[in-house]
Amino acid sequence: MSKNINVEKSQSVYFDLVYECGNVKVKSRPSAAKWYLNNEEIGSTPGEKTALKEGQYDVKVVKDGYIDWTGKVTVKAGGVESIEAVLKEVDKIKGEWKEPITGIEFVLIPAGKFDMGSPDDEKSRSSDEGPVHEVTLDAFYMAKYEVTNSQYVKFLNDVGKRGPSGQQWFNTEQESSYSKISGTAGNFNVKAGYENHPVVTVSYYGAEAFVKWLAGKTGKKISLPTEAEWEYACRAGTSTPFYFGNCLSTSQANYDGNYPYEGCDKGKYIQAPVKVGSYPKNNFGLFDMHGNVWEWCLEFYDSNYYKSSPEKNPMGPSSGSSRVLRGGSWNSYARSCRSANRSDYSPSILYDDVGLRPCIRLGQ
């Protein structure tokens, strides 16, 4: 709004200046990180954004190899707000354990907080991925790779069965060409050349039986991961749709490259699971969290669970009819491989693109 004021010669006029905007300065340790206000990229640190309207803003500072820093700042008229973000490095976390029964390698996942779910503007999201909510997790171990055929056969031959009636654990090669396990109870074997491929056609019952068996053998709290543990481990400090960024290429994961993520390039389609560890790892040192095979999670599925889930170590609903799967598979479109994507199946299904990845809980 403007107003004309007539001033006579030799007359003095005084004005009180009213500032309607403020500034925000952001620096980080280490520097040269990207920073955002309300999800809009501003630039690199150190940096300053001027002429901001009064109000509260979400601040995010991101640098490869470090956990995203998030916070809030309140801008006041005429003021300058300063923020220093101290970034925690994620790719120097130490701690691995190789269990002696099957040889599964576990990686220590540090305790921390993260925003679980996907924002409303994430492409191809589903409503069950919201609302985005902050989750705090204790440290735990996660298997570096998906469970392989050779590892699963050790379990089968030790217990000498395929599961109780109505709860079949897996299919043999005679029942599904994608399964590379053949034989009979107590004498199962893996087709040559497929020892280190992920086991598939495993039901939830078969995944649950495996981790309970391994827990009994080792004395460790081995389990299937919760959804929160799985997503935290997958993201490894990132907030983008994939831990590689806003796109997922078929040189980064095994999925149906004919159907890339929106705005991204097409790739190849292998049409089968591949040897574990064939693609790059994430910042926590985990392989194949996107694609290859779907991975069973511990809990029941509830599309509305995020609306009421506890903030610390959520364990999922107490009841339900289906179980959660995460990560997508060799047969999935890229959108289903996103870090936040949720899927669910009957616990009895024996699909050719479903496997598992165990975790170990510490001190819970």
Summary of the structure (lengths in Angstrom):
residues: 364
radius of gyration: 25.3
end to end distance: 61.4
largest distance: 107.7
contacts: 1170
relative contact order: 0.15
helix: 12%
strand: 30%
